[in-house]
Amino acid sequence: MPPIGMALVGAGYFGPHLLRNAQQVPELHVKAVCDLNLDRARTVIGRYSTIEPTDSFARILDDPEIEAVAIATPAATHFELARAALEAGKHVLVEKPITASLADAEKLVQLAEDTGLTLMCDHTLCYTPVVQRIRELVGSGEIGDIQFIDAVRINLGLVQPDVDVIWDLAPHDLSVFDFVLPDGVHPVAVAAHGADPIGAERACVAYLSIWLSNGALAHVHINWLSPTKIRTTVIGGSRRTIIWDDLTPGRRLSVYDRGVDRIPSAELDEGERTRARVAYRDGDIHIPALPETEALRGVMAEFASAVRDGRRALTDGRAGVRVLQLLTAADESMRLGGAIVKLQGRTI
C-alpha cells in the first residue's frame, strides 16, 4: 500500500519532533508543514527537503493527497483545526490536551465517529517501553488489585502564560493513569489544591487527589518551582508494587515483591481480633530489561496503523476526553476551594 500522505500543522516547540519521527515511519509520507510563520515552517523542513512549507491551512484541507494531519499548536486552537480537518475528510492526530474545552472534545469524538475517521491524541508517555510494560503488569494481574498510585512531576519549569501548572504538567500523568488502569477501574472523583507563591496569577504548585472506582486513591504532585527535577510514579498493588523513575536510564522500572498483607480474622485468636493485624512481606526486587526507544516514533507508528486498519488508536479521542474530564473537575475543585468533585458518570 502507498504511504499515507500527511501534513504537520504547527512548527513551534513540539512540531519538529513530530516531523522527525513521522519521517522515520515508512507508512507515512509528510507532504507539507503548515505554520502561520512561513519562515519557521521553512526552517523546520530544512533547505534540501521536498516537503512543502505553507502558511495556509486551507491549502492543507484542499489537497486530496493529504489524508491525515498532525496538529501541534496551542491547545486553544485544537478544536477549530481538528474539526475543520475531520470535516475535510482528514484523519487527525492532536497534541494533548485534545482541546481546551470538554464540550469541544466530545464534539470532536462524535464527529470522528460519524465520519469514520481516526482521531488520536498524542499521549506520548503511553508509547514508552516502560509505560507499555506497566500496562502489561497491571492488566495481567501480576501486581494484584491496585491499592494506591502516587505520581510526582516537579522541576524548575517554564511558567506558562496561558495555563496553570495542572493543565501544563498533569496531562502527562493523567494520560498514563487512563492507559494503565485495568478494565473496570476508573476515576470517580477529584479534589485539587494549588498555590501561587510567586504571584504569577496562576497555580504554580498543585496537588490532585483522584478517587478510583475500586476504592483506591491516586495522587499527583505537579510543581514549576522545584530546583530539582523528579519524575516518579509508584503503583501499589495487593501483590507487588511498581516504581517508575523516569530519570534513571537502565533502571526506569522496578517491581517490588514487598508489601503489607492483612491477616484473615479466622487465623487470629479472640484477643487479636479486636485490633488490626498485618503481616509484612519482604521479597525480591525485579528490574525488567527495557529498550530505550523514542516514544514519538511509537506515536506516529500507531497513528499510521490505526488509519490503515480503520480502528481506534490506543490513545484515541475518547482517551483525550477522559483526561479532559479530570482536568475540568480539577478546575471546578480549585474554584470551590479544594472540594471533592464527583465525575458525572463515565460516558466516554
N, C-alpha and C positions, 0 to 999 in steps of 0.2 A: 504493500500500500504506500502511496506517496506520503511524505511527511505533512503534518498539519501546519498550514500557514498561520503564523501568529504575529501579533503586534504587541509591543510593550508601550503602555501609557504611563508616563511619568519617569523622568530620567534623573531624579534627585538622589537622595541618600541611598534608598533601597533598590531603585530601579537597576543600576548597573550590576548588582549581584544577581538579580533575576535574569538579566540578559545573559550574563556569562554562563550561568548554569543551563539556561534554555538552549544555548548553542552547543552544549555538551550532550543533549538528548537527541538521538537520531530521529525520533518520531516527530520532532518539532523543527520547523523552518521559520526563523524570525525574519519577517519581511520588512518591518518598519518599526521605528521608535518615535513616539509622539510626545512632545513636551511643548508647553507654551513658550519656553525659551528655546528657540531653534538652535542657537549656538551650543546650548547644553546637550541637546539631542545629538548634534554632530560630534561633540567631544566624547560622549559615551560610546558612540558607534566606532569611532576611530577613522583615520584617513583612508584606509585601504579596504573598507568593507563595502559589500553590495547592499547592505541594509539601507532602506530609505529613511532619512530624517524628515520629520514633518511637524508643524505646529497646528495642524488641522485634524481634530478628532473626527469631523465629518468625512474626511478623506479615508480614515481607517474604516469607518462604518460602511462606506460605499464600495469598498474593494472586495469583490467576490472571492478573491484568492486568500483573503484573511478570514480564517474560520474561527479564530479564538483571540482573545485579548487578555493580557495580564495587567492589572491596574495597581500601580504603586504610587498613588497620590495621597494627599492628606485625607483623613477619614471623612471630613465634611463633604468631600466631592465624590465619595464612593457611590452613593445611591444613584445620582443622576448619570454618572458614567456607566455604571453596571446596567442600569435599566435601559439606557439607550443601546448598549451593546447587545443585550438579550433581545430587545425589540428588533434589532437589525439581524438577528439570527446567528449571533456570535456566542461561542462558549466563553465563560468568564472565570478567571482566577483573580481574586481580590485580596489585597493585603489586609491583615487584621487591624482593628475590628472591622467587621464586614460593612457596617455603616455607623453613623453617629446616632441613629435612632432605631429603637426596637421595632416600631411600626414599619419603618422603611425596610428593615432587614426581612421582616415577614413578607412584605410585598415582593421583594426580590425572589425569595424562595418560591412563592406561589407562581410568579412569572416564569421562573426556570422550569418548574414542573409542568406548567401549562404548555410551554413551548418545546418541552423535551430536550432542553439544553443543559449542559453541565454548568453548575455554579459551585465553585470550590473556594474555600478560604485558605489563605496561606498561614496555617498554624504550624510554623516552621519546626518547633521543637518536637512535634509529633513524628517527624521523619528522621530524627536522630536515632542511631542504633541503640542508645541507652533507653530512650523512651519506648521504642519498639519492644525491647526486652522486658521492660517493666510491664507493659501491656500484656505480654505473654505470661509473665509470672502471676499477675493478678487474675487474668482471665482463666488460667489453668487451675486456679485454686491452690497453687503451691504455697502462697503465704497465708492461706485461710481467709477468714472474714476480715474485712477492713475495720480496724478499731479507731484509727486516727490518721490524719495527714497533717504535716507541718511543713510549710514552704517559706524560705527566706530568699528574697531577691533585693539586695541592697548594694549601693555603690555611690560614689560621688558623681551623680549623673547630671545630665543637662536638664535644667528646669524648663519644661515646655511652655510655650506662650499661649497654647490654646486648650490644654487638658491638664488635669491633676495627675498625681503620681499613680492613682488607681488605674485610670484609663491608659496611662503610658506603660506601666510595667505589669499590672495584674493580668492582662490578657494572655501573657505567656503561660503563667501557672494555671489559670482557669481553663485554657485550652488543653493543657496536659491532663488536668483532672477529668475533663469531659472525655478525653481519649482513652484513659486507662481504667476508669471506674467500670466494674463488672456490670453485666446486664441486671437490671432490677434495682440498682443503687444509683441515686441521683440527688442533687441538691433540693432541699425543701424550704430553706430559709437562710437569710443573710443578715449579718449585722456588720457595720463598718464604722471605724473611728479614725479620724485623721487630724493632723495638726499642721500649722503653717508657722514654724518658729522663726522664719527669716523674712516674713512679710511679703511673700510672693503672690499673695491674693489667691492662692490655691493650695490644697493639701500637698505637702512635700514628704510627709511621713504618714503611713496609714497601716491599719491592721484590719483584715477581713476575717470574720468567723462565718463558716458555712456549715449548716447542719445538713446531714445526709439522711436519706430515707431509711437507712438501717440503724439509725441512732448514733452513728459515728460523727465526729466533729473534725472539720478541716479548718486550717488556719493559714493565712497568707500575710507575711510581713513585707511591705514594699517601702523603699526609702531612697530618696535622691541625695541625702545629706551625709551618708556614711563614708568616712575616709578609707574604709576597707571594703573590698568587693567580696560578697558572699553569695553563692548560688547553690543552695542545698534544699533537698526535699526528702522528708522522711515519711514513709508509708508503713504504718504499723499494722500487722495482721495478727490473727489469733495463733498462727503457727510460726511465721517468720516476719522479720522487719527488713524493709528495703531502705537503704540510704544512697541517695544520688547526690554526689558532689561534682558539679559540672566544671569545676576549676581544677580538677586533678586528672589530667590525661593519663590513660593507662589504668586508672583505678576510679573511674567515674561511678561505678555501681558496686555496692557491697550488699550481700544478703546475709543477715544475721539470724542464726537459729538460737536466739536468746529472747526471753520474754517472761511474762508473768502468767501463770495458769491458776484458775480458781479451782480449789479442791471441792469436788461434789459433796454436798451435805451428808449424803449417805455414808461417806467414808469418815465422818467426824463423830466423836462421842458427844454426849449431851452438853458438856461444858463448852466444847469448842463451837457448837452451832450458834451460840449467842453472839459471836463476832466473826468478821470476815476472815477466812483462812485462804492463803495463797501459797503457791509453790513457785520458786524461781528456776527458770530453765536457762542453762548456760551451755550452749552447744557451739558448733563450728561457725566460722565466717567464710562465706564463699564469694570470690571475686570473679565474675564471669569475664572471659576474654571477649572484648568488643572491638569491632573495626572502627577506625577514625575516618569517617566519611562526611562529606559536606551535606547537611540536611537539605539545603535548597535544591540539590540535584535530585533528591528523592521527591521533593515537592513538584518539580517540573515533570519528572517521570510519571508520577501519579496523575497529574493533570492530563498528560497525553494519553495515558492508559484509560482513564475514565471517559475521555472524549471518544477514543477509538471504540471502546466496548459499550458505550451508551449506558453507563452505570453511574451510580452515585460515587463520588470520591470519598476517600476515608474521612476527610475533613470537609464535608460538603456544606452547603448553605445552612442546613439545619444545625450543624455543629456551631457555625458562626452565630446563629440566633440564640442558642443555649448560652454561649459565653456572654452575649449581649444582655440576656435576661439577668445574669448575675451582676454585670456592671450597672445596669439600670436599677436593680434592687439596692446595690451598694450606694448609689446616688441618693435614693429615697431614704435609706437608713441614715446617711450623713445629714440630710436635711432635717431628720427627726431626732437628731442628737445621739445617734448610735442605736436607735431602737431596732428590734428584730423585725425584719420584713419578710413575710411569707411569700414564696413564689406562687403565682396563680396557676397551678397545675403544670403539667409538662406536655403541652400540646404539640411541640415540635420535636 
